Amino acid sequence: VPASEGGFELPEGKSDVSWQSRDVVIVGADFGEGSLTSSGYPRVVKEWKRGTPLSEAYGAFEGVTGDVAVSGYVSRHGGVELELRS
């Protein structure tokens, strides 16, 4: 689904995306200065709602610059849902 029709679209880069719900994704990406680790991977994870610009995503978790990478994801198995951010 194109961004113009409510889809999610990120610029090319070392990004990480996981569905939280039909209308929300958990995204680690380059959000600007200070948002990447010293390895060049996401240091910040945000919740991004469908139909909003990435700049309005809510900051949900931050690592430190020395981390290799920070990510978030949702796991659904056997009726159990776990949301992890590390």
TAZI-V150904 format. One line per field, one symbol per residue. ss: DSSP state (~ for helix, > for strand, _ for the rest). phi: phi as a letter, one per 20 degrees, with the letter a starting at -180 (. if undefined). psi: psi as a letter, one per 40 degrees, with the letter a starting at -180 (. if undefined). A space follows every 50 residues. Layout:
ss = ???
phi = ???
psi = ???
This chain:
ss = __~~~__________>>>>>>__>>>>>_______>_____>_>>>>>>_ ___~~~_>>>>>_________>>>>>>__>>>>>>_
phi = .fgfdnedbdffredccbfebgdcdecdbeeognedffenegdcdcedeg ndfgfefefdacedgfffacbbbddcblmddcddcb
psi = hideeeihhiihagihhhhdadehihhhaheaheeiieeeihehhihhih eiideeihhdihaideidihiiihhhhfehhhhih.
